[in-house]
């Protein structure tokens, strides 16, 4: 078994590396480069899927070490349960994205830049695999930086647009700020463990107490939180996701931001030791705030990809709610409840990766057909792109947390963990659980509202522009890529009880318990726990009820309906000459009530300009502009940027270009070291 895991794992890495090299070498033949790019990426993803799935159920970890010939650097890989699970998420999404990219990249054949794209795409998959499987801090940081570099190159691939370049720079700056925190955090762990291997960090976790535990928690939570896009470290995410090509947006939202979740899971549950209660409380509160604010800002967006980007922030918040509750249960001495909350967070990590990747690929098909992301210029696409509309609808239902799809199951488990926490904990902390559950319910309701808007404005009614009217369905490979993810949404929803044993290896390693047997009843019901009273639900039962209820109208139609005559008439137009796109509900009008309800948060600004010719009572034209405030950018990052620039301007005087000044700096530094340096 271990040999097969190793062959599949390194075969996948070799396929990624070969795909990167082949794409670059054959760049002059754009079509060949595109086929090689997607083929090798698909082959590597399939091999990594096999290795990760086998490793999840292996009795022991799979480890490999390749000496680099450089001190302190060993290319060491480890496929334990946690790394195998995240590598499985990556490889599953890489399969769908690679299939989708066969058709999506076809327009690049004329530009002959697909070879460069294929190089960075395969290299990105290689670096992401290394991030999830690295087993020492030095190699992890190398893979982490390579991932950031390839992501930057893919985000700015269409660099002819200034906004794209600015988005890439913002991502790079924020990514490096987070990496700085990780570097300091690993150095601090090295002081207590005496090594850089992850196993040494785990063995020394009990030595972290007090200030050292606080420092490690804050450094890693901020460092990984930047990549995950938690509020208020999220500012790069709604800028970078829309700027990138749509298949890369799917990879960014589905996998790249999950590297932050992987890092948090690894550090908080393995390296931190027994967490203090405040640590879990902080993670829970940050998760609630990110989830609620993410969906509220998504509701105000009319750019389809930017709307989806804000929903990534929302779902990262939902994942952190599960992580925070799990950390609190560990501290309070409830390992089984901690396991349920952790499973909920990890399961939602997979579910979000699948349905958000599906939604971004659907948005990419819309952009591919209409050349616009503005929902106000779309509409009527369900008749022109029926398959894309169907798959986008599945993703919208899943992300809204509605049964019987996968998003419902993981959110249900999160609710159950929070409700069980209220019944088993004491003191003031018990209040946090129902409050978090209530705000999670509000978040889910707002998410459903947002996707009614996204689907309705984009796909229903009449086309609002010539581009939407001329739209056509995507090609076979693009539809097939979306179909794979849509099938996964259904399978993980209906077959959740079959998938839950996957988490046994993770919870046993991190918490010392196996929970799948207590989460599944005899009749396939998902429970909270065998040791705590909770609710039950059967996604398969819900689906069966839907099929049974749908059979009655189908039977009535077969008996009487098909014999009748059908007449197609225009929609009733209230006596007007005919309905046009101007009579439709707009995205702005749909979100206006919520803009008024949450005006204290949005701080909307309105500007009305009227043009007159003869009388002020009869304007010839009225222009209405409205925008909402970006509080984190305007009140936090803008003053911070101004302060940094002022300090940099002041420090520029130090770099005077004078050799005498530089010698003086060295002399002063030596004097200070002699006076205050540590004596042996």
Long-range contacts (C-beta under 8 A, 24 or more apart in sequence): 1-54, 1-58, 2-58, 2-60, 2-62, 4-51, 4-54, 5-51, 5-54, 5-55, 5-58, 5-62, 5-79, 6-51, 6-62, 6-64, 8-47, 8-48, 8-50, 8-51, 8-54, 9-47, 9-48, 9-51, 9-55, 9-62, 9-64, 9-77, 9-79, 9-133, 10-64, 11-44, 11-47, 12-43, 12-44, 12-45, 12-46, 12-47, 12-48, 12-51, 12-91, 12-129, 13-44, 13-126, 13-129, 14-44, 15-40, 15-41, 15-43, 15-44, 15-47, 16-40, 16-41, 16-44, 16-122, 16-123, 16-125, 16-126, 16-129, 17-122, 17-126, 19-43, 19-44, 19-118, 19-121, 19-122, 20-118, 20-119, 20-120, 20-121, 20-122, 20-123, 20-126, 21-119, 22-118, 23-114, 23-115, 23-116, 23-117, 23-118, 23-119, 23-121, 23-122, 24-115, 24-116, 24-118, 24-119, 25-115, 26-115, 27-112, 27-113, 27-114, 27-115, 27-116, 28-112, 28-115, 30-108, 30-109, 30-110, 30-111, 30-112, 30-113, 30-114, 30-115, 31-109, 33-114, 33-115, 33-118, 34-101, 34-102, 34-105, 34-106, 34-108, 34-109, 34-114, 34-118, 35-102, 36-118, 37-101, 37-105, 37-114, 37-115, 37-117, 37-118, 37-119, 37-121, 37-122, 38-98, 38-99, 38-101, 38-102, 38-105, 38-118, 39-98, 40-122, 41-94, 41-97, 41-98, 41-101, 41-118, 41-121, 41-122, 41-125, 42-94, 42-95, 42-98, 42-99, 44-94, 44-122, 44-125, 44-126, 45-90, 45-91, 45-92, 45-94, 45-95, 45-98, 45-125, 46-91, 46-95, 48-87, 48-88, 48-90, 48-91, 48-94, 48-129, 49-88, 49-91, 49-92, 49-95, 51-79, 51-84, 51-87, 52-79, 52-84, 52-85, 52-87, 52-88, 52-91, 53-84, 53-88, 55-79, 55-80, 55-81, 55-84, 56-81, 56-84, 56-85, 56-88, 56-502, 56-505, 57-505, 63-135, 72-138, 72-196, 73-138, 73-139, 73-142, 74-136, 74-138, 74-139, 75-139, 76-134, 76-135, 76-136, 76-139, 76-197, 77-130, 77-133, 77-134, 77-135, 78-133, 78-134, 78-135, 78-198, 79-133, 80-505, 80-509, 81-505, 81-506, 81-508, 81-509, 82-262, 82-265, 82-266, 82-270, 82-506, 82-509, 82-510, 83-132, 83-133, 83-262, 85-346, 85-350, 85-502, 85-503, 85-506, 86-132, 86-258, 86-262, 86-349, 87-129, 87-132, 87-133, 89-254, 89-255, 89-258, 89-349, 89-350, 89-353, 90-125, 90-128, 90-129, 90-132, 90-255, 90-258, 91-129, 92-353, 92-354, 92-488, 93-250, 93-251, 93-254, 93-255, 93-353, 93-354, 93-357, 93-485, 94-125, 94-251, 94-255, 95-484, 96-357, 96-358, 96-361, 96-481, 96-482, 96-484, 96-485, 97-247, 97-250, 97-251, 97-357, 97-361, 97-481, 98-481, 99-477, 99-480, 99-481, 99-484, 100-247, 100-250, 100-361, 100-364, 100-477, 100-478, 100-480, 100-481, 100-482, 101-247, 101-477, 101-481, 102-477, 103-474, 103-475, 103-476, 103-477, 103-478, 104-245, 104-246, 104-247, 104-364, 104-368, 104-477, 104-478, 105-247, 106-475, 107-368, 113-157, 116-157, 117-154, 117-157, 117-245, 120-150, 120-153, 120-154, 120-157, 121-154, 121-248, 123-150, 124-150, 124-151, 124-154, 124-251, 128-255, 128-256, 128-259, 131-259, 131-262, 132-259, 132-262, 135-197, 135-198, 135-199, 136-196, 136-197, 136-198, 137-186, 137-189, 137-190, 137-196, 137-197, 137-198, 137-201, 138-196, 140-186, 140-198, 141-179, 141-182, 141-183, 141-186, 144-179, 144-182, 144-259, 145-179, 147-256, 147-259, 148-172, 148-175, 148-176, 148-179, 151-175, 151-252, 151-256, 154-244, 154-245, 154-248, 154-251, 155-240, 155-243, 155-244, 155-248, 155-252, 156-243, 157-244, 157-245, 157-248, 158-243, 158-245, 161-243, 163-243, 164-243, 166-239, 167-236, 167-239, 167-240, 167-242, 167-243, 168-240, 168-243, 170-235, 170-236, 170-239, 170-240, 171-236, 171-239, 171-240, 173-236, 174-226, 174-233, 174-235, 174-236, 175-226, 175-227, 175-236, 177-226, 178-222, 178-223, 178-224, 178-225, 178-226, 178-227, 178-233, 179-223, 180-223, 181-219, 181-220, 181-222, 181-223, 181-226, 182-219, 182-220, 182-223, 182-224, 182-263, 184-219, 185-215, 185-216, 185-219, 185-220, 185-223, 185-267, 188-212, 188-215, 188-216, 188-219, 189-216, 189-271, 198-266, 198-270, 198-271, 201-270, 201-271, 202-270, 202-271, 205-270, 205-271, 205-272, 205-273, 206-273, 207-273, 208-271, 208-272, 208-273, 209-273, 213-272, 213-273, 213-275, 213-276, 213-279, 216-267, 216-271, 216-272, 217-268, 217-272, 217-275, 217-279, 217-282, 220-263, 220-264, 220-267, 220-268, 221-264, 221-268, 221-282, 221-283, 223-263, 224-259, 224-260, 224-261, 224-263, 224-264, 224-267, 225-260, 225-264, 225-286, 226-260, 227-256, 227-257, 227-259, 227-260, 227-263, 228-257, 228-258, 228-259, 228-260, 228-261, 228-264, 228-316, 229-257, 229-260, 229-312, 229-313, 229-316, 230-260, 230-286, 230-287, 230-290, 230-313, 230-316, 230-317, 230-320, 231-286, 231-289, 231-290, 231-293, 231-294, 231-313, 231-317, 231-632, 232-632, 232-636, 234-290, 234-294, 234-313, 234-632, 235-632, 235-633, 235-637, 237-309, 237-312, 237-313, 238-297, 238-306, 238-309, 238-310, 238-313, 240-309, 241-305, 241-306, 241-308, 241-309, 241-312, 241-360, 242-303, 242-305, 242-306, 242-309, 242-373, 245-364, 246-305, 246-360, 246-361, 246-363, 246-364, 246-365, 246-367, 246-368, 247-360, 247-361, 247-364, 249-305, 249-308, 249-309, 249-360, 249-363, 249-364, 250-356, 250-357, 250-360, 250-361, 250-364, 251-357, 253-308, 253-309, 253-312, 253-356, 253-357, 253-360, 254-352, 254-353, 254-354, 254-356, 254-357, 254-360, 255-353, 257-312, 257-316, 258-349, 258-353, 260-316, 261-316, 261-319, 261-345, 261-349, 264-320, 264-323, 265-323, 265-345, 265-346, 265-510, 268-323, 268-327, 269-326, 269-327, 269-342, 269-510, 269-511, 270-510, 274-330, 274-331, 275-327, 275-330, 275-331, 276-331, 277-328, 277-331, 277-332, 277-429, 279-327, 279-331, 280-324, 280-325, 280-326, 280-327, 280-328, 280-329, 280-330, 280-331, 281-324, 281-328, 281-429, 281-432, 282-324, 283-320, 283-323, 283-324, 283-327, 284-320, 284-321, 284-324, 284-325, 284-327, 284-328, 284-432, 284-436, 285-324, 285-432, 286-317, 286-320, 286-324, 287-316, 287-317, 287-318, 287-319, 287-320, 287-321, 287-322, 287-323, 287-324, 287-436, 288-317, 288-321, 288-435, 288-436, 288-439, 288-440, 289-317, 290-314, 290-316, 290-317, 290-320, 291-315, 291-316, 291-317, 291-318, 291-320, 291-321, 291-439, 291-440, 291-443, 292-317, 292-439, 292-442, 292-443, 292-446, 293-601, 295-443, 295-446, 295-447, 295-450, 296-446, 296-594, 296-598, 296-601, 296-602, 298-447, 298-450, 299-446, 299-449, 299-450, 299-453, 299-591, 299-594, 300-591, 300-594, 300-595, 300-602, 300-628, 302-374, 302-375, 302-376, 302-587, 302-588, 303-373, 303-374, 303-375, 304-363, 304-366, 304-367, 304-373, 304-374, 304-375, 304-378, 304-454, 304-458, 305-360, 305-363, 305-367, 305-373, 306-373, 307-375, 307-450, 307-454, 308-356, 308-359, 308-360, 308-363, 311-356, 311-359, 311-399, 311-447, 311-450, 312-352, 312-356, 314-443, 314-447, 315-348, 315-352, 315-356, 315-399, 316-352, 317-443, 318-348, 318-352, 318-410, 318-411, 318-414, 318-440, 318-443, 319-345, 319-348, 319-349, 319-352, 320-345, 321-345, 321-414, 321-418, 321-436, 321-440, 322-346, 322-348, 322-413, 322-414, 322-417, 325-414, 325-417, 325-418, 325-421, 325-433, 325-436, 326-417, 328-421, 328-425, 328-429, 328-432, 329-417, 329-421, 330-511, 332-424, 332-425, 332-429, 334-424, 334-425, 335-511, 335-512, 335-513, 336-513, 336-515, 336-518, 336-529, 336-531, 336-532, 337-417, 337-420, 337-421, 337-424, 337-529, 337-532, 338-511, 339-507, 339-511, 339-513, 339-515, 340-413, 340-416, 340-417, 340-420, 340-515, 340-519, 340-528, 340-529, 341-414, 341-417, 341-418, 341-421, 342-503, 342-506, 342-507, 342-510, 342-511, 343-413, 343-500, 343-503, 343-507, 343-515, 343-519, 344-410, 344-411, 344-413, 344-414, 344-416, 344-417, 345-414, 346-503, 346-506, 347-409, 347-410, 347-413, 347-496, 347-503, 348-407, 348-410, 348-411, 348-414, 350-406, 350-410, 350-492, 351-398, 351-406, 351-407, 351-409, 351-410, 351-489, 351-492, 352-399, 352-407, 354-398, 354-406, 354-485, 354-488, 354-489, 354-492, 355-394, 355-395, 355-398, 355-399, 355-405, 355-406, 355-407, 355-485, 355-489, 356-395, 356-399, 357-485, 358-391, 358-392, 358-394, 358-395, 358-398, 358-482, 358-485, 358-486, 358-489, 359-392, 359-395, 359-396, 359-399, 361-478, 361-481, 361-482, 361-485, 362-388, 362-391, 362-392, 362-395, 362-482, 363-392, 364-478, 365-474, 365-478, 365-479, 365-482, 366-458, 366-471, 368-474, 368-478, 369-471, 369-472, 369-473, 369-474, 370-465, 370-467, 370-468, 370-470, 370-471, 371-467, 372-465, 372-467, 372-468, 375-453, 375-454, 375-457, 375-458, 375-587, 376-457, 376-464, 376-586, 376-587, 376-588, 377-464, 377-465, 377-467, 377-468, 378-457, 378-458, 378-459, 378-463, 378-464, 378-465, 378-468, 379-457, 379-458, 379-459, 379-460, 379-461, 379-462, 379-463, 379-464, 379-468, 379-581, 379-584, 380-459, 380-460, 380-461, 380-462, 380-463, 380-464, 380-468, 380-469, 381-458, 381-459, 381-463, 381-468, 381-471, 382-459, 382-460, 384-468, 384-471, 384-472, 384-473, 385-459, 385-471, 385-472, 385-473, 385-474, 386-473, 387-473, 387-474, 387-479, 387-482, 387-483, 388-473, 388-474, 388-479, 388-482, 389-455, 389-459, 390-486, 391-479, 391-482, 391-483, 391-485, 391-486, 392-455, 392-458, 392-459, 393-455, 393-459, 394-486, 394-489, 394-490, 395-485, 395-486, 395-489, 396-451, 396-454, 396-455, 397-451, 398-489, 398-493, 399-447, 399-451, 400-444, 400-447, 400-448, 400-451, 401-444, 401-447, 401-448, 402-448, 403-493, 403-537, 403-539, 403-542, 404-490, 404-493, 404-494, 404-539, 404-540, 404-542, 404-543, 404-546, 405-489, 405-490, 405-492, 405-493, 406-488, 406-489, 406-490, 406-491, 406-492, 406-493, 406-496, 407-489, 407-493, 408-493, 408-539, 409-492, 409-493, 409-496, 409-526, 409-539, 411-440, 411-444, 412-526, 412-535, 412-537, 413-519, 413-526, 413-528, 414-440, 415-440, 415-441, 415-535, 416-527, 416-528, 416-534, 416-535, 417-528, 419-528, 419-534, 419-535, 420-528, 420-529, 420-532, 420-533, 420-534, 423-532, 423-533, 424-532, 446-594, 449-594, 453-587, 453-590, 453-591, 456-585, 456-590, 457-585, 457-586, 457-587, 457-590, 461-581, 461-584, 461-585, 462-579, 462-580, 462-581, 462-584, 463-581, 464-581, 464-584, 493-539, 494-539, 494-540, 494-543, 495-540, 496-526, 496-539, 497-524, 497-525, 497-526, 500-526, 588-626, 595-628, 602-628, 602-629, 603-628, 603-629, 603-631, 604-628, 604-629, 605-629
